[in-house]
Amino acid sequence: MKNIYFSQGNLDNLCGVYSSINATLLSTEGLENFKKKYVKFWFQEIIAYLYKHRKLNAVHKEGSEVEQVEDYLGIIQSQLDNIRLTHYRPFNDKTRTTTAIKKISTLTKQPNTAVIIGIQGLHDHWSVIDRITTDRIYLNDSDGLRFLRSSNMPRIYDLTVEDTIVVKAEAV
């Protein structure tokens, strides 16, 4: 019998942590080039925060809530000297997925902007959008998920549009 190999997200449910880091890196592209040890420090600070607040075990088992992902962005912001990182949630639970996708497509074309999405269904996962075409949502994903087919929504998976987080970066 052949072994199955795993990658981030298969066992640890830390995709919210990775998505906040990846969104920061994407939104700061062209403003700052962070070294791996600096980014690793962000990860360690988020894990230390979760541990201190007795949330690490729950996040490890069940994943992050949207408010926690926002907290992670705040932790990363506290480590940035020359960059102001802001974020907001543009949609509510009544926003249609098709409307959200159109707006997200526009947002992802803006400079120094990244969009974190929540996915439910086949994948319960946090990811960062790279770009959107007519039939696919391409991702910068910590678990290797490359894209979502629009035709599979909401049958196989769906966006939790109310949990969408837009991250913007600017030099200060």
NUMISE-313750 format. One record per atom (N, C-alpha, C): atom name; x, y, z. Coordinates in pm, 1 decimal, decimal comma. Each point is the difference from the previous one (the first is absolute). Layout:
BEGIN
+----+----------+----------+----------+
:  a :        u :        v :        w :
+----+----------+----------+----------+
: CA :        X :        Y :        Z :
...
+----+----------+----------+----------+
end
This chain:
BEGIN
+----+----------+----------+----------+
:  a :        u :        v :        w :
+----+----------+----------+----------+
:  N :     83,8 :   -117,2 :      0,0 :
: CA :    -83,8 :    117,2 :      0,0 :
:  C :     89,4 :    124,9 :      0,0 :
:  N :    -33,8 :     95,5 :    -83,9 :
: CA :     79,1 :    121,1 :    -15,1 :
:  C :    -44,4 :    106,2 :    100,3 :
:  N :     97,4 :     72,8 :     56,9 :
: CA :    -30,1 :    107,9 :     93,0 :
:  C :    -62,8 :    117,5 :    -71,9 :
:  N :    -85,3 :     73,4 :     71,4 :
: CA :    -56,5 :    125,7 :    -48,8 :
:  C :     80,7 :    111,4 :     63,8 :
:  N :     40,0 :     97,1 :    -79,7 :
: CA :     78,4 :    111,1 :     51,6 :
:  C :    -88,4 :    123,1 :     15,4 :
:  N :     29,3 :     80,4 :    100,4 :
: CA :    -83,2 :    113,9 :     33,9 :
:  C :     76,4 :    130,1 :    -15,7 :
:  N :    -73,5 :    107,3 :    -18,2 :
: CA :     58,8 :    133,7 :     -3,8 :
:  C :    -77,5 :     89,8 :     96,0 :
:  N :     40,0 :    125,9 :      9,1 :
: CA :    -67,5 :     91,0 :     91,8 :
:  C :   -149,3 :     -3,5 :    -23,5 :
:  N :    -73,0 :      2,1 :    108,3 :
: CA :   -144,6 :      2,8 :     -9,4 :
:  C :    -65,9 :   -136,7 :      7,4 :
:  N :     70,5 :   -106,4 :    -41,1 :
: CA :    -59,9 :   -133,3 :      4,1 :
:  C :    -23,7 :    -46,8 :    142,6 :
:  N :     85,4 :     41,8 :     91,2 :
: CA :    -10,1 :    -47,9 :    137,4 :
:  C :     -7,7 :    110,5 :    103,7 :
:  N :     41,3 :    120,2 :    -33,7 :
: CA :     16,2 :    100,1 :    105,1 :
:  C :   -102,6 :    112,6 :      3,2 :
:  N :    -76,5 :     22,6 :   -104,3 :
: CA :   -102,5 :    104,5 :     -3,2 :
:  C :     54,8 :    140,2 :     25,6 :
:  N :    124,0 :     24,9 :    -35,7 :
: CA :     60,0 :    131,9 :     19,7 :
:  C :     -7,7 :     87,5 :   -125,5 :
:  N :    -90,2 :    -32,3 :    -90,0 :
: CA :    -10,5 :     75,4 :   -125,0 :
:  C :    -33,9 :    146,9 :     23,8 :
:  N :    -70,4 :     32,7 :    107,2 :
: CA :    -28,8 :    139,6 :     32,2 :
:  C :    126,6 :     77,0 :     31,5 :
:  N :     91,6 :    -64,2 :     70,3 :
: CA :    128,8 :     62,1 :     31,6 :
:  C :     78,0 :     22,0 :   -129,0 :
:  N :     10,4 :   -103,1 :    -82,2 :
: CA :     73,3 :     10,5 :   -125,6 :
:  C :    -63,3 :    102,5 :    -94,6 :
:  N :   -132,1 :      4,9 :     -4,3 :
: CA :    -67,0 :     95,3 :    -88,5 :
:  C :     27,4 :    143,6 :     41,4 :
:  N :      3,4 :     26,5 :    129,8 :
: CA :     29,3 :    136,5 :     44,7 :
:  C :    143,6 :     38,3 :    -38,7 :
:  N :     92,0 :    -93,5 :     12,9 :
: CA :    139,2 :     25,6 :    -39,2 :
:  C :     10,0 :     18,0 :   -151,6 :
:  N :    -62,0 :    -89,1 :    -76,0 :
: CA :      7,0 :      9,3 :   -146,1 :
:  C :    -66,9 :    126,7 :    -52,0 :
:  N :   -110,6 :     41,3 :     62,2 :
: CA :    -66,3 :    123,9 :    -40,8 :
:  C :     89,1 :    120,7 :     28,7 :
:  N :     70,6 :     -4,0 :    111,5 :
: CA :     93,9 :    108,1 :     32,1 :
:  C :    110,3 :      6,2 :   -104,8 :
:  N :     56,3 :   -114,3 :    -34,2 :
: CA :    107,1 :     -3,0 :   -100,0 :
:  C :    -49,7 :     48,7 :   -135,8 :
:  N :   -119,0 :    -42,0 :    -39,6 :
: CA :    -54,8 :     41,5 :   -128,6 :
:  C :    -29,1 :    149,9 :     -1,1 :
:  N :    -58,0 :     51,9 :    107,0 :
: CA :    -37,3 :    141,9 :      2,7 :
:  C :    121,4 :     92,4 :     13,1 :
:  N :    109,6 :    -49,8 :     52,1 :
: CA :    119,4 :     83,7 :     15,5 :
:  C :     98,4 :    -14,3 :   -116,0 :
:  N :    -37,1 :    -80,7 :    -98,7 :
: CA :     87,9 :    -19,5 :   -115,3 :
:  C :     29,2 :    134,4 :    -66,3 :
:  N :    127,3 :     27,9 :    -21,1 :
: CA :     40,8 :    127,0 :    -57,2 :
:  C :     28,4 :    107,1 :    104,7 :
:  N :    -46,3 :    -21,3 :    121,8 :
: CA :     26,3 :     93,8 :    109,2 :
:  C :    113,3 :    -48,7 :     88,8 :
:  N :      4,0 :   -131,0 :     18,6 :
: CA :     97,2 :    -59,8 :     92,0 :
:  C :     26,1 :   -142,8 :    -45,7 :
:  N :    121,9 :    -46,1 :     19,1 :
: CA :     35,1 :   -138,0 :    -30,9 :
:  C :     45,3 :    -65,0 :    130,4 :
:  N :    -86,4 :    -81,8 :     59,4 :
: CA :     27,7 :    -58,3 :    131,1 :
:  C :     80,7 :   -128,2 :    -12,3 :
:  N :     99,2 :    -14,0 :     83,9 :
: CA :     79,5 :   -122,2 :      5,3 :
:  C :    -78,0 :   -107,9 :     73,9 :
:  N :     35,3 :   -124,3 :    -31,6 :
: CA :    -69,0 :   -114,9 :     58,4 :
:  C :      1,1 :      4,0 :    152,8 :
:  N :    112,0 :     37,6 :     60,7 :
: CA :      7,1 :     -0,2 :    146,4 :
:  C :    -95,1 :    103,4 :     59,9 :
:  N :    -24,3 :    109,3 :    -71,0 :
: CA :    -92,9 :    102,6 :     45,8 :
:  C :   -143,7 :    -53,5 :     -4,8 :
:  N :    -34,2 :    -66,0 :   -109,5 :
: CA :   -133,4 :    -57,2 :    -16,3 :
:  C :    -22,3 :   -112,6 :    101,4 :
:  N :    102,3 :    -78,6 :     23,8 :
: CA :     -7,5 :   -106,5 :    100,5 :
:  C :    -28,0 :     58,9 :    138,2 :
:  N :     56,3 :    116,7 :     26,9 :
: CA :    -25,8 :     68,2 :    126,7 :
:  C :   -147,6 :     36,9 :     12,0 :
:  N :    -63,1 :     45,4 :   -108,7 :
: CA :   -144,6 :     29,0 :      4,2 :
:  C :    -75,8 :   -125,3 :     40,3 :
:  N :     34,7 :   -111,1 :    -64,6 :
: CA :    -65,9 :   -127,4 :     30,6 :
:  C :     15,1 :    -33,6 :    148,4 :
:  N :    120,4 :     12,0 :     50,4 :
: CA :     26,8 :    -31,1 :    141,1 :
:  C :    -77,0 :     93,0 :     93,2 :
:  N :    -11,5 :    127,1 :    -36,9 :
: CA :    -75,3 :     95,4 :     82,3 :
:  C :   -148,9 :    -36,0 :      4,3 :
:  N :    -53,9 :    -41,9 :   -112,4 :
: CA :   -141,1 :    -40,7 :     -3,8 :
:  C :    -21,1 :   -124,7 :     83,7 :
:  N :     87,6 :    -97,2 :    -12,3 :
: CA :    -11,8 :   -123,5 :     79,5 :
:  C :     13,4 :     32,4 :    148,5 :
:  N :     93,4 :     87,0 :     36,7 :
: CA :     16,7 :     40,0 :    140,5 :
:  C :   -126,4 :     69,5 :     51,6 :
:  N :    -61,4 :     83,2 :    -83,4 :
: CA :   -124,8 :     67,9 :     36,5 :
:  C :   -110,4 :   -102,6 :     26,5 :
:  N :    -13,0 :    -95,6 :    -90,5 :
: CA :   -103,1 :   -103,5 :     17,5 :
:  C :     25,6 :    -81,3 :    127,1 :
:  N :    123,7 :    -33,1 :     23,3 :
: CA :     36,7 :    -76,9 :    119,5 :
:  C :    -31,8 :     80,3 :    126,8 :
:  N :     40,7 :    125,2 :      1,7 :
: CA :    -22,5 :     85,9 :    116,2 :
:  C :   -148,4 :     14,5 :     33,1 :
:  N :    -83,7 :      5,6 :   -103,0 :
: CA :   -144,1 :     16,4 :     19,4 :
:  C :    -75,6 :   -133,2 :      2,0 :
:  N :     76,2 :   -108,4 :     10,5 :
: CA :    -57,0 :   -134,5 :      9,5 :
:  C :    -92,5 :    -35,5 :   -117,1 :
:  N :     41,0 :     42,7 :   -118,6 :
: CA :    -77,9 :    -26,3 :   -120,9 :
:  C :     73,4 :    -89,9 :    -98,7 :
:  N :    125,9 :    -29,6 :     28,1 :
: CA :     81,0 :    -75,4 :    -95,5 :
:  C :    -58,6 :   -137,8 :    -27,2 :
:  N :    -40,1 :    -70,2 :    102,6 :
: CA :    -54,8 :   -134,2 :    -18,3 :
:  C :   -127,2 :      3,6 :    -83,6 :
:  N :    -88,3 :     94,6 :     28,4 :
: CA :   -125,4 :     10,1 :    -75,8 :
:  C :     26,6 :     33,1 :   -146,5 :
:  N :     91,8 :     94,3 :    -25,5 :
: CA :     32,5 :     35,7 :   -138,0 :
:  C :     66,6 :   -117,4 :    -70,0 :
:  N :     87,3 :    -69,0 :     70,2 :
: CA :     67,1 :   -116,3 :    -57,6 :
:  C :   -101,5 :   -106,1 :    -41,3 :
:  N :   -101,2 :    -22,3 :     83,1 :
: CA :   -101,2 :   -102,6 :    -28,0 :
:  C :   -106,5 :     43,8 :    -99,0 :
:  N :    -48,0 :    125,6 :     13,2 :
: CA :   -120,0 :     42,1 :    -73,5 :
:  C :     22,8 :    111,6 :   -100,5 :
:  N :    114,8 :     65,9 :      6,5 :
: CA :     24,5 :    111,7 :    -89,5 :
:  C :    -32,1 :    132,9 :     65,9 :
:  N :     20,8 :    106,9 :    -74,5 :
: CA :    -15,8 :    136,4 :     51,0 :
:  C :   -134,4 :     58,6 :    -39,8 :
:  N :    -57,7 :     75,7 :     90,7 :
: CA :   -118,0 :     80,6 :    -30,3 :
:  C :     47,9 :    126,4 :    -70,9 :
:  N :    -89,9 :     69,3 :    -67,6 :
: CA :     37,5 :    120,2 :    -74,6 :
:  C :     60,2 :    105,9 :     92,1 :
:  N :    -52,4 :     13,3 :    120,3 :
: CA :     54,3 :     98,4 :     93,7 :
:  C :    144,0 :    -33,0 :     39,2 :
:  N :     31,0 :   -127,8 :      6,0 :
: CA :    137,1 :    -40,2 :     30,8 :
:  C :     94,0 :     35,4 :   -114,8 :
:  N :    -44,6 :    -20,4 :   -123,4 :
: CA :     82,8 :     37,0 :   -115,2 :
:  C :     26,8 :    150,4 :      3,2 :
:  N :   -100,0 :     76,8 :     37,4 :
: CA :     20,1 :    145,1 :     14,0 :
:  C :    100,6 :     29,3 :    111,9 :
:  N :     -6,6 :    -75,4 :    108,7 :
: CA :     99,0 :     14,9 :    107,5 :
:  C :    141,2 :    -29,0 :    -51,3 :
:  N :     14,3 :   -103,2 :    -82,2 :
: CA :    131,2 :    -34,9 :    -54,9 :
:  C :     56,7 :    116,5 :    -82,0 :
:  N :    -86,3 :     63,4 :    -78,3 :
: CA :     43,6 :    115,3 :    -79,0 :
:  C :     46,1 :    113,6 :     91,7 :
:  N :    -69,1 :     17,4 :    112,5 :
: CA :     41,3 :    100,9 :     97,5 :
:  C :    134,9 :    -31,4 :     62,2 :
:  N :     24,1 :   -126,8 :     26,8 :
: CA :    129,8 :    -42,2 :     55,5 :
:  C :    110,7 :     28,0 :   -100,7 :
:  N :    -24,7 :    -33,5 :   -125,7 :
: CA :    100,0 :     27,3 :   -103,6 :
:  C :     22,9 :    150,4 :    -11,7 :
:  N :   -108,1 :     78,7 :      1,1 :
: CA :     13,6 :    145,6 :     -9,9 :
:  C :     89,3 :     54,3 :    110,9 :
:  N :    -12,7 :    -56,1 :    118,6 :
: CA :     81,1 :     48,7 :    112,4 :
:  C :    150,2 :    -24,5 :    -21,2 :
:  N :     34,3 :    -86,2 :    -94,8 :
: CA :    139,9 :    -31,3 :    -29,1 :
:  C :     55,2 :     80,6 :   -118,1 :
:  N :    -84,5 :     79,7 :    -62,8 :
: CA :     40,6 :     75,2 :   -119,2 :
:  C :     34,3 :    143,2 :     36,7 :
:  N :    117,1 :     46,1 :    -42,7 :
: CA :     43,0 :    136,1 :     30,6 :
:  C :    -36,7 :     99,9 :   -108,9 :
:  N :     19,5 :    -37,2 :   -124,0 :
: CA :    -15,4 :     93,7 :   -111,1 :
:  C :   -123,2 :    -24,6 :    -85,7 :
:  N :    -86,8 :    -88,7 :     47,0 :
: CA :   -119,8 :    -37,1 :    -75,4 :
:  C :   -121,2 :     12,5 :     90,7 :
:  N :   -107,0 :     59,7 :    -53,0 :
: CA :   -128,4 :     -0,1 :     71,1 :
:  C :    -89,8 :   -102,7 :    -68,7 :
:  N :    -41,3 :    -97,0 :     76,6 :
: CA :    -87,2 :   -106,2 :    -48,9 :
:  C :   -139,5 :     26,2 :     55,3 :
:  N :    -97,2 :     10,7 :    -87,9 :
: CA :   -138,7 :     15,1 :     44,0 :
:  C :    -82,7 :   -111,5 :    -62,1 :
:  N :   -113,1 :    -28,2 :     60,7 :
: CA :    -87,9 :   -103,2 :    -54,9 :
:  C :   -145,4 :     33,3 :     32,8 :
:  N :    -88,1 :    -55,3 :    -82,2 :
: CA :   -143,7 :     16,4 :     23,3 :
:  C :    -74,9 :   -115,7 :    -65,6 :
:  N :   -124,7 :    -16,1 :     42,6 :
: CA :    -86,1 :   -101,7 :    -59,1 :
:  C :   -107,6 :     70,8 :    -83,0 :
:  N :      3,9 :    -15,3 :   -131,3 :
: CA :    -89,4 :     77,8 :    -86,7 :
:  C :   -141,8 :    -55,9 :    -15,6 :
:  N :    -25,5 :   -122,2 :     44,2 :
: CA :   -129,0 :    -62,8 :    -27,5 :
:  C :    -70,2 :    -42,0 :    128,4 :
:  N :   -131,8 :    -20,0 :    -11,8 :
: CA :    -75,4 :    -58,3 :    110,7 :
:  C :    -59,0 :   -132,9 :    -45,2 :
:  N :    -71,9 :    -66,7 :     88,5 :
: CA :    -49,9 :   -133,9 :    -32,1 :
:  C :   -111,7 :      0,1 :   -103,9 :
:  N :    -47,2 :    116,4 :    -40,2 :
: CA :   -103,9 :      9,5 :   -102,7 :
:  C :     59,0 :     24,8 :   -138,9 :
:  N :    131,0 :     24,3 :     -8,0 :
: CA :     66,2 :     24,6 :   -127,7 :
:  C :      4,4 :   -128,8 :    -81,0 :
:  N :    -45,1 :      8,4 :   -122,3 :
: CA :      2,6 :   -116,9 :    -88,0 :
:  C :    143,6 :    -31,8 :    -39,7 :
:  N :     29,3 :   -128,1 :    -16,0 :
: CA :    135,2 :    -44,0 :    -36,5 :
:  C :     43,7 :     62,2 :   -132,0 :
:  N :    -89,3 :      5,5 :    -98,9 :
: CA :     37,6 :     56,3 :   -130,2 :
:  C :     35,4 :    147,9 :     12,0 :
:  N :    -73,0 :     72,4 :     82,5 :
: CA :     29,2 :    141,9 :     23,8 :
:  C :    135,9 :     15,1 :     67,1 :
:  N :     23,8 :    -84,0 :    100,0 :
: CA :    127,8 :      4,5 :     72,8 :
:  C :    116,6 :    -30,8 :    -93,4 :
:  N :    -13,8 :   -100,4 :    -83,0 :
: CA :    109,0 :    -38,0 :    -91,0 :
:  C :     33,2 :    115,1 :    -94,8 :
:  N :   -101,2 :     69,3 :    -52,4 :
: CA :     25,3 :    114,0 :    -88,8 :
:  C :     76,6 :    109,7 :     73,5 :
:  N :    -42,0 :     30,9 :    120,8 :
: CA :     66,7 :    104,2 :     79,4 :
:  C :    142,8 :    -42,9 :     35,5 :
:  N :     16,7 :   -127,4 :     39,8 :
: CA :    133,4 :    -51,1 :     34,9 :
:  C :     91,9 :      6,6 :   -121,3 :
:  N :    -52,9 :    -30,4 :   -117,9 :
: CA :     80,5 :      5,9 :   -122,3 :
:  C :     55,3 :    140,7 :    -20,2 :
:  N :    -80,7 :    100,6 :     25,0 :
: CA :     44,2 :    138,4 :    -10,3 :
:  C :    103,0 :     32,1 :    107,2 :
:  N :    -24,9 :    -44,4 :    121,8 :
: CA :     91,3 :     27,3 :    111,5 :
:  C :    138,2 :    -60,1 :    -22,4 :
:  N :      5,5 :   -121,9 :    -53,0 :
: CA :    129,1 :    -67,2 :    -17,2 :
:  C :     87,3 :     67,9 :   -105,7 :
:  N :    -58,5 :     86,2 :    -80,8 :
: CA :     76,7 :     72,8 :   -101,1 :
:  C :     58,2 :    129,6 :     54,5 :
:  N :    -40,5 :     38,0 :    120,5 :
: CA :     51,5 :    122,5 :     60,4 :
:  C :    138,9 :    -24,7 :     56,8 :
:  N :     87,9 :     98,7 :    -10,1 :
: CA :    134,7 :    -19,1 :     54,8 :
:  C :     -1,8 :    -13,2 :    152,3 :
:  N :     92,1 :    -79,8 :     49,8 :
: CA :     18,8 :    -19,4 :    143,8 :
:  C :   -128,3 :    -41,7 :     70,9 :
:  N :    -73,6 :    -87,7 :    -65,7 :
: CA :   -125,3 :    -52,1 :     54,5 :
:  C :     -0,2 :   -151,4 :    -11,3 :
:  N :    -43,4 :    -65,2 :    105,9 :
: CA :    -16,2 :   -145,4 :     -0,6 :
:  C :   -138,1 :    -32,0 :     57,1 :
:  N :    -54,5 :   -112,7 :    -41,6 :
: CA :   -132,2 :    -40,4 :     47,1 :
:  C :      8,2 :   -141,4 :     56,5 :
:  N :    -39,3 :    -11,3 :    127,3 :
: CA :     -7,5 :   -130,0 :     67,6 :
:  C :   -145,1 :    -46,4 :     -8,8 :
:  N :    -16,3 :   -126,7 :    -38,7 :
: CA :   -135,8 :    -55,4 :     -7,9 :
:  C :    -12,6 :   -123,5 :     88,6 :
:  N :   -120,9 :    -21,5 :     45,5 :
: CA :    -34,2 :   -124,1 :     68,2 :
:  C :    -73,2 :    -89,5 :    -98,3 :
:  N :     33,6 :   -125,7 :      0,2 :
: CA :    -61,0 :    -98,1 :    -90,0 :
:  C :    -66,7 :   -106,3 :     86,7 :
:  N :   -122,2 :    -38,8 :    -36,3 :
: CA :    -69,8 :   -107,0 :     70,6 :
:  C :    -40,7 :   -107,3 :    -99,3 :
:  N :    -23,9 :   -117,8 :     52,1 :
: CA :    -43,8 :   -110,9 :    -84,0 :
:  C :    105,1 :   -107,1 :     -5,0 :
:  N :     44,1 :    -34,0 :   -121,4 :
: CA :    105,9 :    -99,3 :    -18,2 :
:  C :    123,7 :     41,7 :     79,0 :
:  N :     27,5 :    129,9 :      0,8 :
: CA :    110,4 :     56,1 :     77,5 :
:  C :    -58,7 :     96,4 :    102,2 :
:  N :     33,4 :    -14,1 :    126,7 :
: CA :    -25,7 :    103,2 :    100,1 :
:  C :    136,0 :     62,8 :     22,3 :
:  N :     18,2 :    119,0 :    -56,9 :
: CA :    136,8 :     46,1 :    -19,2 :
:  C :      3,9 :    151,3 :    -15,5 :
:  N :    111,1 :     59,8 :     39,2 :
: CA :     31,3 :    139,9 :    -27,8 :
:  C :    103,8 :      3,0 :   -110,7 :
:  N :    -15,8 :     93,4 :    -93,9 :
: CA :     97,0 :     13,4 :   -107,2 :
:  C :      7,3 :    145,6 :    -44,0 :
:  N :     95,5 :     29,7 :    -87,3 :
: CA :     19,5 :    134,4 :    -53,1 :
:  C :    -19,4 :     -7,2 :   -151,2 :
:  N :    -76,9 :     94,0 :    -52,1 :
: CA :    -27,1 :      1,3 :   -144,0 :
:  C :    116,7 :     61,9 :    -75,8 :
:  N :     38,1 :    -66,2 :   -107,7 :
: CA :    101,1 :     53,0 :    -91,5 :
:  C :    -69,4 :     83,1 :   -108,0 :
:  N :    -93,7 :    -61,5 :    -70,0 :
: CA :    -75,1 :     69,6 :   -104,6 :
:  C :   -126,1 :    -80,0 :    -31,2 :
:  N :    -90,4 :     65,6 :    -71,4 :
: CA :   -126,7 :    -64,1 :    -36,4 :
:  C :    -18,4 :     11,6 :   -150,6 :
:  N :    -36,6 :   -113,0 :    -62,6 :
: CA :    -35,8 :      0,3 :   -141,3 :
:  C :   -149,3 :    -33,5 :     -8,9 :
:  N :    -50,9 :    -13,9 :   -119,9 :
: CA :   -142,9 :    -26,1 :    -15,1 :
:  C :    -43,9 :   -132,7 :     61,1 :
:  N :     90,7 :    -98,1 :      5,1 :
: CA :    -40,8 :   -131,0 :     50,8 :
:  C :     79,5 :    -51,0 :    120,1 :
:  N :    102,6 :     77,3 :     44,0 :
: CA :     82,7 :    -48,2 :    110,5 :
:  C :     39,7 :    112,8 :     94,6 :
:  N :     18,7 :    -38,4 :    124,9 :
: CA :     58,8 :     87,7 :    100,4 :
:  C :    135,9 :    -61,2 :     32,0 :
:  N :    106,7 :     67,5 :    -40,9 :
: CA :    135,4 :    -49,2 :     24,3 :
:  C :     45,9 :     45,5 :    138,6 :
:  N :     74,2 :    -87,8 :     68,1 :
: CA :     35,2 :     22,9 :    139,5 :
:  C :    150,5 :      2,5 :     23,4 :
:  N :     41,7 :     75,7 :    100,0 :
: CA :    133,0 :    -10,1 :     60,9 :
:  C :    -25,5 :    -76,5 :    128,4 :
:  N :     13,7 :   -129,6 :     -3,8 :
: CA :    -50,9 :    -83,2 :    107,6 :
:  C :    110,9 :    -74,0 :     73,9 :
:  N :    -12,4 :     -4,2 :    131,2 :
: CA :    100,5 :    -65,6 :     84,0 :
:  C :     -4,6 :   -151,7 :     -9,1 :
:  N :   -109,2 :    -53,0 :    -50,1 :
: CA :    -14,9 :   -144,8 :     -7,4 :
:  C :      8,7 :    -52,5 :   -143,0 :
:  N :     37,3 :     85,7 :    -93,4 :
: CA :     19,4 :    -44,5 :   -137,1 :
:  C :   -125,9 :     -0,1 :    -85,7 :
:  N :   -112,0 :     47,2 :     53,2 :
: CA :   -122,1 :     10,9 :    -79,1 :
:  C :     23,5 :    110,0 :   -103,2 :
:  N :     -8,5 :    -34,2 :   -127,7 :
: CA :     38,2 :     94,8 :   -105,1 :
:  C :   -114,5 :     88,5 :    -45,0 :
:  N :   -119,9 :    -56,3 :     -9,6 :
: CA :   -113,4 :     79,9 :    -46,4 :
:  C :   -131,4 :    -66,3 :     41,2 :
:  N :   -105,4 :     79,4 :     -7,1 :
: CA :   -136,9 :    -47,2 :     19,8 :
:  C :    -74,5 :     24,6 :   -130,6 :
:  N :    -76,8 :    -96,7 :    -44,0 :
: CA :    -81,1 :     18,2 :   -121,0 :
:  C :   -131,3 :     67,0 :     39,6 :
:  N :    -31,1 :    108,4 :    -66,1 :
: CA :   -124,1 :     71,9 :     29,4 :
:  C :   -122,5 :    -88,1 :    -22,6 :
:  N :      8,5 :    -91,0 :    -95,9 :
: CA :   -114,3 :    -87,7 :    -30,0 :
:  C :    -29,2 :    -98,7 :    113,1 :
:  N :     95,8 :    -19,7 :     90,5 :
: CA :    -21,4 :    -92,5 :    112,0 :
:  C :    -59,9 :     67,8 :    123,5 :
:  N :    -31,8 :    128,5 :     -9,6 :
: CA :    -59,8 :     71,4 :    113,4 :
:  C :   -150,3 :      4,2 :    -17,6 :
:  N :    -79,2 :    -26,8 :     95,8 :
: CA :     33,2 :    -47,1 :    134,0 :
:  C :     -9,6 :   -151,4 :     16,1 :
:  N :     -2,2 :    -74,4 :   -108,1 :
: CA :    -16,0 :   -145,7 :     10,2 :
:  C :    110,2 :    -66,9 :     82,2 :
:  N :    125,8 :     28,1 :    -31,9 :
: CA :    111,9 :    -68,6 :     64,3 :
:  C :     61,5 :     85,9 :    109,5 :
:  N :      9,2 :    128,6 :    -23,2 :
: CA :     53,3 :     92,7 :     98,9 :
:  C :    -59,1 :    137,0 :    -25,8 :
:  N :      8,8 :     85,4 :     98,0 :
: CA :    -52,3 :    134,7 :    -12,9 :
:  C :     85,5 :     95,3 :     81,7 :
:  N :     -4,3 :    125,5 :    -37,4 :
: CA :     68,5 :    103,4 :     76,6 :
:  C :    -90,7 :     42,1 :    115,2 :
:  N :     58,8 :     22,8 :    114,9 :
: CA :    -74,6 :     63,6 :    108,3 :
:  C :     25,2 :    149,3 :    -17,6 :
:  N :    -83,3 :     62,5 :    -83,4 :
: CA :     25,7 :    137,1 :    -43,7 :
:  C :      8,6 :     97,7 :    116,7 :
:  N :    -77,5 :    -23,5 :    105,2 :
: CA :      3,4 :     90,7 :    115,0 :
:  C :    132,6 :     -5,7 :     75,3 :
:  N :     79,5 :   -103,7 :    -23,4 :
: CA :    130,7 :    -14,5 :     64,4 :
:  C :    115,6 :     48,2 :    -87,8 :
:  N :    -30,1 :     54,6 :   -115,6 :
: CA :    103,6 :     52,2 :    -89,1 :
:  C :     69,5 :    118,6 :     67,4 :
:  N :    132,7 :     -0,8 :     -4,2 :
: CA :     78,0 :    107,9 :     59,9 :
:  C :     88,0 :     62,2 :   -107,7 :
:  N :    -12,2 :    129,9 :    -16,8 :
: CA :     85,2 :     74,2 :    -93,3 :
:  C :    114,3 :     61,1 :     80,0 :
:  N :    121,9 :    -25,8 :    -43,9 :
: CA :    120,9 :     48,5 :     68,0 :
:  C :     67,4 :    101,1 :    -92,5 :
:  N :     27,7 :    117,4 :     55,1 :
: CA :     68,8 :    104,9 :    -76,7 :
:  C :    126,8 :     40,6 :     73,2 :
:  N :    103,9 :     27,8 :    -76,8 :
: CA :    127,2 :     42,2 :     57,2 :
:  C :     41,1 :    132,0 :    -63,1 :
:  N :     63,8 :     84,3 :     82,3 :
: CA :     56,4 :    124,3 :    -51,5 :
:  C :    126,0 :     33,2 :     77,1 :
:  N :     92,7 :     61,5 :    -67,6 :
: CA :    124,5 :     42,4 :     62,8 :
:  C :    -28,2 :    120,3 :     89,4 :
:  N :     66,0 :      4,7 :    114,9 :
: CA :    -15,1 :    115,4 :     91,6 :
:  C :    135,9 :     63,2 :     26,0 :
+----+----------+----------+----------+
end
